[in-house]
């Protein structure tokens, strides 16, 4: 993948993460949904503002994964790329016209 494609994917992923439900679909697992509403809100805010990308958690530079702790829980978030029918992976995640982004927030124990 070219550097310009990777940069575009990272920009689209940042938009998906910061405009949850607008620039992609948001899914939170049963474990997250079982937490008190104030924790769910705080976790979503931490995902939106996440900026601790390193070579360990972002080896491809796409900014599609993050992990952090919240009130004793290890939280993971991940962005996946699907085609517009949501039946298979996107052939070009750098093209928003042919890609649906799905941001999943989960307890690490649910991974």
BELMOPE-V297498 format. One record per residue. N is the residue number from 1. SS is DSSP state (H for helix, E for strand, L for the rest). PHI is phi as a letter, one per 30 degrees, with the letter a starting at -180 (none if undefined). D_LAST is the distance of its C-alpha to the last C-alpha in Angstrom with 1 decimal. Layout:
N&SS&PHI&D_LAST, N&SS&PHI&D_LAST
This chain:
1&L&none&27.0, 2&L&d&29.7, 3&H&d&29.5, 4&H&d&30.6, 5&H&d&27.8, 6&H&d&25.2, 7&H&d&26.9, 8&H&d&27.0, 9&H&d&23.3, 10&H&d&22.6, 11&H&d&25.1, 12&H&d&23.7, 13&H&d&20.2, 14&H&d&21.8, 15&H&d&23.7, 16&H&e&20.7, 17&H&d&19.0, 18&H&c&22.3, 19&L&b&23.6, 20&L&e&20.7, 21&L&i&21.6, 22&L&c&24.7, 23&L&c&23.7, 24&L&l&20.6, 25&E&c&18.6, 26&E&c&16.4, 27&E&b&13.5, 28&E&b&12.0, 29&L&d&9.8, 30&H&e&11.7, 31&H&d&10.7, 32&H&d&12.1, 33&H&d&15.0, 34&L&d&15.9, 35&L&d&16.7, 36&L&e&20.4, 37&H&e&21.4, 38&H&d&22.5, 39&H&d&19.1, 40&H&e&17.6, 41&H&d&20.5, 42&H&d&20.2, 43&H&d&16.5, 44&H&e&17.5, 45&H&d&20.5, 46&H&d&18.6, 47&H&d&16.6, 48&H&e&20.0, 49&H&c&21.7, 50&L&e&19.2, 51&L&b&21.3, 52&L&c&20.2, 53&L&d&19.5, 54&L&b&20.3, 55&L&d&20.6, 56&L&d&17.5, 57&L&c&15.1, 58&L&b&17.3, 59&L&d&19.0, 60&L&c&20.3, 61&L&i&21.5, 62&L&c&19.9, 63&L&h&18.3, 64&L&c&15.2, 65&E&a&12.5, 66&E&a&12.8, 67&E&b&11.7, 68&E&a&14.0, 69&E&c&14.9, 70&E&b&16.3, 71&L&h&18.3, 72&L&i&16.6, 73&E&c&13.0, 74&E&d&10.8, 75&E&c&9.8, 76&E&c&8.1, 77&E&b&9.9, 78&E&b&10.4, 79&E&c&13.5, 80&E&c&14.0, 81&E&c&17.6, 82&E&b&19.2, 83&L&d&22.9, 84&L&d&24.9, 85&L&d&24.7, 86&L&i&20.8, 87&L&c&21.2, 88&L&a&20.3, 89&E&d&19.4, 90&L&d&22.0, 91&L&d&24.7, 92&L&b&25.3, 93&L&d&22.7, 94&L&d&25.7, 95&L&c&27.6, 96&L&d&26.7, 97&L&d&29.0, 98&L&c&27.0, 99&L&b&23.4, 100&E&c&21.3, 101&E&c&18.6, 102&E&b&15.5, 103&E&c&13.9, 104&E&c&10.6, 105&E&c&10.0, 106&E&b&7.2, 107&E&d&7.1, 108&H&e&5.4, 109&H&d&5.6, 110&H&c&3.8, 111&L&d&0.0
